[in-house]
């Protein structure tokens, strides 16, 4: 119906939340990763795939 599976939708929500948390600048990348249900390494890969930059670059 929306062009993506339920799993893809949930992943997109988690990554969007990670983006918001990193944009606020209050937490380290590892803390954000664990808060949205990723390990830091997996967040980095998924984040770069979705947004084109790494979470660390987002924090700058």
Phi and psi restraints in degrees (value plus and minus 20) as a CYANA .aco file:
   2 UNK   PHI    -127.9   -87.9
   2 UNK   PSI     -13.1    26.9
   3 UNK   PHI      61.8   101.8
   3 UNK   PSI      -8.7    31.3
   4 UNK   PHI    -172.2  -132.2
   4 UNK   PSI     136.1   176.1
   5 UNK   PHI     -96.1   -56.1
   5 UNK   PSI     148.6   188.6
   6 UNK   PHI     -80.3   -40.3
   6 UNK   PSI     -62.6   -22.6
   7 UNK   PHI     -81.1   -41.1
   7 UNK   PSI     -61.7   -21.7
   8 UNK   PHI     -84.9   -44.9
   8 UNK   PSI     -57.6   -17.6
   9 UNK   PHI     -84.4   -44.4
   9 UNK   PSI     -65.7   -25.7
  10 UNK   PHI     -83.7   -43.7
  10 UNK   PSI     -62.7   -22.7
  11 UNK   PHI     -80.6   -40.6
  11 UNK   PSI     -61.8   -21.8
  12 UNK   PHI     -83.1   -43.1
  12 UNK   PSI     -61.2   -21.2
  13 UNK   PHI     -81.9   -41.9
  13 UNK   PSI     -63.9   -23.9
  14 UNK   PHI     -83.2   -43.2
  14 UNK   PSI     -62.7   -22.7
  15 UNK   PHI     -88.6   -48.6
  15 UNK   PSI     -57.2   -17.2
  16 UNK   PHI     -83.0   -43.0
  16 UNK   PSI     -60.3   -20.3
  17 UNK   PHI     -85.6   -45.6
  17 UNK   PSI     -61.1   -21.1
  18 UNK   PHI     -80.6   -40.6
  18 UNK   PSI     -61.6   -21.6
  19 UNK   PHI     -78.8   -38.8
  19 UNK   PSI     -67.0   -27.0
  20 UNK   PHI     -81.3   -41.3
  20 UNK   PSI     -63.1   -23.1
  21 UNK   PHI     -85.6   -45.6
  21 UNK   PSI     -60.8   -20.8
  22 UNK   PHI     -88.6   -48.6
  22 UNK   PSI     -57.3   -17.3
  23 UNK   PHI     -83.2   -43.2
  23 UNK   PSI     -56.0   -16.0
  24 UNK   PHI     -86.0   -46.0
  24 UNK   PSI     -49.8    -9.8
  25 UNK   PHI      57.6    97.6
  25 UNK   PSI      -6.3    33.7
  26 UNK   PHI    -109.5   -69.5
  26 UNK   PSI     -39.5     0.5
  27 UNK   PHI    -142.3  -102.3
  27 UNK   PSI     134.3   174.3
  28 UNK   PHI     -94.1   -54.1
  28 UNK   PSI     140.2   180.2
  29 UNK   PHI     -78.0   -38.0
  29 UNK   PSI     -62.9   -22.9
  30 UNK   PHI     -82.4   -42.4
  30 UNK   PSI     -59.9   -19.9
  31 UNK   PHI     -84.6   -44.6
  31 UNK   PSI     -62.0   -22.0
  32 UNK   PHI     -82.6   -42.6
  32 UNK   PSI     -65.6   -25.6
  33 UNK   PHI     -76.0   -36.0
  33 UNK   PSI     -70.3   -30.3
  34 UNK   PHI     -86.4   -46.4
  34 UNK   PSI     -53.8   -13.8
  35 UNK   PHI     -86.3   -46.3
  35 UNK   PSI     -50.5   -10.5
  36 UNK   PHI    -121.8   -81.8
  36 UNK   PSI     -13.2    26.8
  37 UNK   PHI      70.3   110.3
  37 UNK   PSI       2.6    42.6
  38 UNK   PHI    -138.2   -98.2
  38 UNK   PSI     140.6   180.6
  39 UNK   PHI    -104.3   -64.3
  39 UNK   PSI     139.0   179.0
  40 UNK   PHI     -76.4   -36.4
  40 UNK   PSI     -59.9   -19.9
  41 UNK   PHI     -86.2   -46.2
  41 UNK   PSI     -63.5   -23.5
  42 UNK   PHI     -88.4   -48.4
  42 UNK   PSI     -56.9   -16.9
  43 UNK   PHI     -82.1   -42.1
  43 UNK   PSI     -63.0   -23.0
  44 UNK   PHI     -79.1   -39.1
  44 UNK   PSI     -65.3   -25.3
  45 UNK   PHI     -85.9   -45.9
  45 UNK   PSI     -69.4   -29.4
  46 UNK   PHI     -86.2   -46.2
  46 UNK   PSI     -59.2   -19.2
  47 UNK   PHI     -84.6   -44.6
  47 UNK   PSI     -66.5   -26.5
  48 UNK   PHI     -83.5   -43.5
  48 UNK   PSI     -58.5   -18.5
  49 UNK   PHI     -84.5   -44.5
  49 UNK   PSI     -59.4   -19.4
  50 UNK   PHI    -101.5   -61.5
  50 UNK   PSI     -62.1   -22.1
  51 UNK   PHI    -129.4   -89.4
  51 UNK   PSI     -31.9     8.1
  52 UNK   PHI      63.1   103.1
  52 UNK   PSI     -17.6    22.4
  53 UNK   PHI    -157.4  -117.4
  53 UNK   PSI     140.4   180.4
  54 UNK   PHI    -102.8   -62.8
  54 UNK   PSI     139.3   179.3
  55 UNK   PHI     -78.5   -38.5
  55 UNK   PSI     -56.4   -16.4
  56 UNK   PHI     -83.6   -43.6
  56 UNK   PSI     -61.7   -21.7
  57 UNK   PHI     -84.7   -44.7
  57 UNK   PSI     -53.3   -13.3
  58 UNK   PHI     -84.7   -44.7
  58 UNK   PSI     -55.2   -15.2
  59 UNK   PHI     -87.9   -47.9
  59 UNK   PSI     -41.8    -1.8
